[in-house]
Amino acid sequence: MRLTQFTDYALRLMLYVAAQHQTRTTIAEAARFHAISPNHLMKVSQRLAAAGLLKASRGRNGGLALARPAHNITVGDIVRATEEFCLVGCMEGQPCAIARNCRLPQALTTATTAFLQTLDRCSLAQLQATAAPPA
């Protein structure tokens, strides 16, 4: 399994915003820090804001901030907001000749649930603590 680049950028952006400790940051600052296109991060931030993970405001004192404390945001929350988990066509409703006797979608759903439950045990605050440089 491989997460999309969109999710990679979302995780980086959330970590960057969390590291600002209650101070708003801009997409331009995060883009420069991570060497990512501001246009890409704009799309990522819009999705995260729509999911209720980021607060975005415009204007002189605008910018991005976490929508809730870092210890209340899990990696699972971020991944759910940015990934699609229809891993095979039949899970999206595409026709399949063996669908009546196939247990593959059930197995993939079980695996996805376990994957997300594991990610739900890791908060953004925990990632920050492990990403901090040694003193």
CORSULJO-V622340 format. One record per pair of residues at least 6 apart in sequence whose C-alpha atoms are under 6 Angstrom apart, sorted by the first residue. I is the first residue (numbers start at 0). J is the second residue. Records with the same first field share a line. If there is no record, write none. Layout:
BEGIN
I = J, J
END
This chain:
BEGIN
6 = 81
9 = 43
23 = 62, 63, 64
24 = 62, 63
25 = 62, 63
27 = 37
30 = 36, 37
47 = 53
48 = 54
52 = 66
53 = 64, 65, 66
54 = 63, 64, 65, 66
55 = 62, 63
56 = 62
69 = 123, 124
70 = 122, 123, 124
72 = 122, 123
73 = 119, 121, 122, 123
74 = 118, 121, 122
75 = 115, 118, 119
85 = 91
END
